[in-house]
Amino acid sequence: MQRVLVAGATGYLGGFVVKEIANRGYWVRALVRSASREEKIHDSADEIFEGEVTKPESLAGVCDGMDVVFSSIGITRQKDGLTFRDVDYRGNKNLLEEALRAGSGKFVYVSVFNGPALRHLDIVDAHEAFVDELAKSGMEFSVLRPTGYFSDMGELVKMATGGRVWLIGPGTNHVNPIHGSDLAVTCVDAIEGSTTEIDVGGPETMAWNDAARLAFTVLDRPVRITHVPVWLVWSVVRVVRVFNRHQGELLAFFTTMSTTDVVAPTFGRRRLVDHFADCREESR
C-alpha cells in the first residue's frame, strides 16, 4: 500500500484528491493548517497533520514514511501579508525540502495551464518557479496544468443571481474548465503514471458568453451580459497594482485568462450545467 501526503487537503481540489486517493486504497496523510478545517476530509484521511507550509519548522516529519507527496497549495486571497511568492513558491519549496529529507519517491504538483508562457504574471511565476525547483531536485515528479475549476465558474451564477453578468472583453474566447472530482482522478492517475507534464481540461469547451447564458438559463432569468472593454480593465489593473500588488495581480491573471483561449485536452465527464444547478440549490 502506497502512503500519500496531500497538502492543500482542505482546499477545493485537495478535498476531492483525498477522497480519490482513499477510494483507490492508498493510505492518506492530510496536511492542514488548522484542525478546525479537517471536517470535510476526516472520513477519508487516515491521519491529519497540522502545519503551515510557510513555517518550515511546523513541517518537521510531515513527509516521513510518505511514498508520494501531492500539493495543490496556493494562495488566492491575501492573508497575513503573505504573497504568491511566499506561499506558491517558498511554501511548496519548504514542503519539497522536507520530502527530499524524508526520502519520498515522487512529488505531484498542480500549477497553471500554459504556465511557462505566463510568467510575467506574479501568480503564475510563483507556481513556475516551484516547478523549476522540482525539475532540478532529482525527485520523480509530475506537474498538472488545469485550465480552470468549476468552482471559479460558479462566480457566473452569483452574478446572474444578482441580475447581470460582467465579462471582460467580448466574451468570445473559449475555455474548458474541469470539476474538482474529475481533476482529482487525473491527479491520482499522475501519481500512478510516469508523465511529467499534463495539461488538463474538462469535457466541454465553450465561449464565456455561452457560459454566462447558461448561468441565466439554469436560474430561469433573462440574459443580461455587460462586456467591459479590455483596455479599461488593464487601466484598472495598473492603478490597483500601485495600492495593492496582490489584488492587482489577481485581476491581471483573470483578465488574461478571460481574453485568451484556455483549452486543454479533455478529461472527466461532469458538465458545467449540473454544477451551475448545484450552485443554484446551494444559494437557496
Secondary structure as GFF3:
##gff-version 3
##sequence-region A 1 284
A	DSSP	beta_strand	3	7	.	.	.	ID=ss1
A	DSSP	alpha_helix	12	23	.	.	.	ID=ss2
A	DSSP	beta_strand	27	32	.	.	.	ID=ss3
A	DSSP	three_ten_helix	35	37	.	.	.	ID=ss4
A	DSSP	three_ten_helix	39	41	.	.	.	ID=ss5
A	DSSP	beta_strand	47	50	.	.	.	ID=ss6
A	DSSP	three_ten_helix	56	59	.	.	.	ID=ss7
A	DSSP	beta_strand	68	71	.	.	.	ID=ss8
A	DSSP	alpha_helix	84	84	.	.	.	ID=ss9
A	DSSP	pi_helix	85	91	.	.	.	ID=ss10
A	DSSP	alpha_helix	92	102	.	.	.	ID=ss11
A	DSSP	beta_strand	106	110	.	.	.	ID=ss12
A	DSSP	three_ten_helix	115	118	.	.	.	ID=ss13
A	DSSP	alpha_helix	122	137	.	.	.	ID=ss14
A	DSSP	beta_strand	140	146	.	.	.	ID=ss15
A	DSSP	alpha_helix	150	161	.	.	.	ID=ss16
A	DSSP	beta_strand	165	168	.	.	.	ID=ss17
A	DSSP	beta_strand	174	175	.	.	.	ID=ss18
A	DSSP	alpha_helix	180	192	.	.	.	ID=ss19
A	DSSP	beta_strand	197	200	.	.	.	ID=ss20
A	DSSP	beta_strand	206	207	.	.	.	ID=ss21
A	DSSP	alpha_helix	208	219	.	.	.	ID=ss22
A	DSSP	beta_strand	225	228	.	.	.	ID=ss23
A	DSSP	alpha_helix	230	243	.	.	.	ID=ss24
A	DSSP	alpha_helix	245	258	.	.	.	ID=ss25
A	DSSP	alpha_helix	272	282	.	.	.	ID=ss26
###
